[in-house]
Amino acid sequence: MTRKVKFPLMALKSTRDEEYFRIFEGRMLRKIFGLLQNEDGSWRIRMNQKLNELIENVDIMRFIKSRRIAWLGHVMWMDEKKTPKRVLEWKPIGRRIRGRPRKR
């Protein structure tokens, strides 16, 4: 998995994001497996049930969450000087000002 794909997976936050990943997965699987030809010779797209059978019901969200846990384990074993470890253990100091920034 390349860095460009891996980094957005770490930013997954809400159930809406999960829904978008499932939609994206369906689109990509339809492109990969292509159209299905009926008995009469016409073509149609594959339905979700058939796509799930082809990939043996592997869930994209379970895969993403397992990769996040594996990445966390990797970062936990890193040296204290490494940036990901420092960011993981960082405690912000102070408070942010609420609201919109003032006009200059």
Contacts in CASP RR format, 6 or more apart in sequence:
PFRMAT RR
TARGET T0000
AUTHOR 0000-0000-0000
METHOD contacts of the structure
MODEL  1
MTRKVKFPLMALKSTRDEEYFRIFEGRMLRKIFGLLQNEDGSWRIRMNQK
LNELIENVDIMRFIKSRRIAWLGHVMWMDEKKTPKRVLEWKPIGRRIRGR
PRKR
1 67 0 8 1.000
6 67 0 8 1.000
6 71 0 8 1.000
9 64 0 8 1.000
9 67 0 8 1.000
9 68 0 8 1.000
10 68 0 8 1.000
10 71 0 8 1.000
12 18 0 8 1.000
12 21 0 8 1.000
12 64 0 8 1.000
12 68 0 8 1.000
18 61 0 8 1.000
21 60 0 8 1.000
21 61 0 8 1.000
21 64 0 8 1.000
22 60 0 8 1.000
22 61 0 8 1.000
25 60 0 8 1.000
26 48 0 8 1.000
26 51 0 8 1.000
29 46 0 8 1.000
29 51 0 8 1.000
29 54 0 8 1.000
29 55 0 8 1.000
30 45 0 8 1.000
30 46 0 8 1.000
30 51 0 8 1.000
33 46 0 8 1.000
33 51 0 8 1.000
33 54 0 8 1.000
34 45 0 8 1.000
34 46 0 8 1.000
35 43 0 8 1.000
35 44 0 8 1.000
35 45 0 8 1.000
35 46 0 8 1.000
36 43 0 8 1.000
36 44 0 8 1.000
36 45 0 8 1.000
36 46 0 8 1.000
36 50 0 8 1.000
37 43 0 8 1.000
38 44 0 8 1.000
46 54 0 8 1.000
72 88 0 8 1.000
75 84 0 8 1.000
75 85 0 8 1.000
75 88 0 8 1.000
76 85 0 8 1.000
76 88 0 8 1.000
78 84 0 8 1.000
78 85 0 8 1.000
79 85 0 8 1.000
80 86 0 8 1.000
END
